[in-house]
C-alpha cells in the first residue's frame, strides 16, 4: 500500500473517530475501510513521517476489538482485498 492509498482510508476513519469519540469501538466498519497487518484487520488512523537518516513512513492502526493501537511501517500494511461472495 502506498502513502496516498493509506491516507485516503485514514481520512474517513478519522471522521468516524470524531463522531463516536471515546466510543469509537461502536462504529460499524466495512472491510473496505480497513487495512491488513500480520493477517488481521485494523482501522487506519494515523500516518507518521519520521527521519532516521532517511525518511521512514509509518502508520498507527487500531484494533477494532481490543481498544489498542500499533505503530508499524507503512510497507507492512496491505489493502484488504474484497471477498467475492
C-alpha positions as CSV (number, residue, x, y, z in Angstrom):
1,X,0.0,0.0,0.0
2,X,1.3,3.4,-0.8
3,X,1.0,6.6,1.3
4,X,-1.8,8.1,-0.8
5,X,-4.0,5.0,-0.5
6,X,-3.4,4.8,3.2
7,X,-4.3,8.5,3.7
8,X,-7.5,8.1,1.7
9,X,-8.5,5.3,4.1
10,X,-7.4,7.2,7.2
11,X,-9.4,10.3,6.5
12,X,-12.9,8.8,6.7
13,X,-11.8,6.7,9.6
14,X,-10.8,9.9,11.4
15,X,-14.2,11.2,10.8
16,X,-15.8,8.2,12.5
17,X,-13.4,8.6,15.4
18,X,-14.6,12.3,15.6
19,X,-18.3,11.2,15.6
20,X,-18.0,8.4,18.1
21,X,-15.3,9.9,20.3
22,X,-14.3,7.5,23.1
23,X,-16.9,5.1,22.0
24,X,-15.3,4.6,18.5
25,X,-15.5,0.7,19.0
26,X,-19.3,1.0,18.5
27,X,-18.8,2.2,14.9
28,X,-19.6,-0.3,12.1
29,X,-16.6,-0.8,9.9
30,X,-16.7,-2.3,6.4
31,X,-13.8,-4.4,5.3
32,X,-13.1,-1.9,2.5
33,X,-12.4,0.8,5.2
34,X,-9.8,-1.4,7.0
35,X,-6.2,-2.4,6.4
36,X,-4.4,-5.7,6.9
37,X,-1.4,-6.2,9.1
38,X,0.1,-9.5,10.2
39,X,-3.0,-11.4,9.0
40,X,-5.5,-9.3,11.0
41,X,-7.8,-6.3,10.1
42,X,-7.2,-2.9,11.6
43,X,-8.6,0.6,11.4
44,X,-6.2,3.0,9.6
45,X,-5.8,6.1,11.8
46,X,-2.5,8.0,11.6
47,X,0.2,8.4,9.0
48,X,3.7,9.1,10.5
49,X,6.7,10.5,8.7
50,X,10.0,10.2,10.7
51,X,13.6,10.7,9.8
52,X,16.3,8.3,10.9
53,X,19.0,9.2,8.4
54,X,16.3,8.8,5.7
55,X,12.6,9.2,5.6
56,X,10.7,6.5,7.4
57,X,7.0,6.1,6.5
58,X,5.0,4.7,9.4
59,X,1.4,4.3,10.5
60,X,-0.7,3.9,13.6
61,X,-3.5,1.4,13.3
62,X,-6.2,0.5,15.8
63,X,-7.5,-3.0,16.7
64,X,-11.3,-3.0,16.2
65,X,-11.9,-5.2,19.3
66,X,-9.0,-4.8,21.7
67,X,-9.1,-1.0,22.2
68,X,-5.4,-0.9,21.4
69,X,-3.1,0.6,18.7
70,X,0.0,-0.5,16.9
71,X,2.7,1.6,15.2
72,X,4.5,-0.1,12.3
73,X,6.0,0.7,8.9
74,X,3.7,1.6,6.0
75,X,5.5,-1.1,4.0
76,X,3.9,-3.8,6.3
77,X,0.3,-2.7,5.6
78,X,-1.8,-4.3,3.0
79,X,-5.0,-3.2,1.4
80,X,-7.9,-5.5,2.3
81,X,-9.0,-7.5,-0.8
82,X,-12.7,-7.7,-1.1
83,X,-14.1,-11.2,-0.6
84,X,-16.1,-12.5,-3.6
85,X,-19.4,-13.8,-2.4
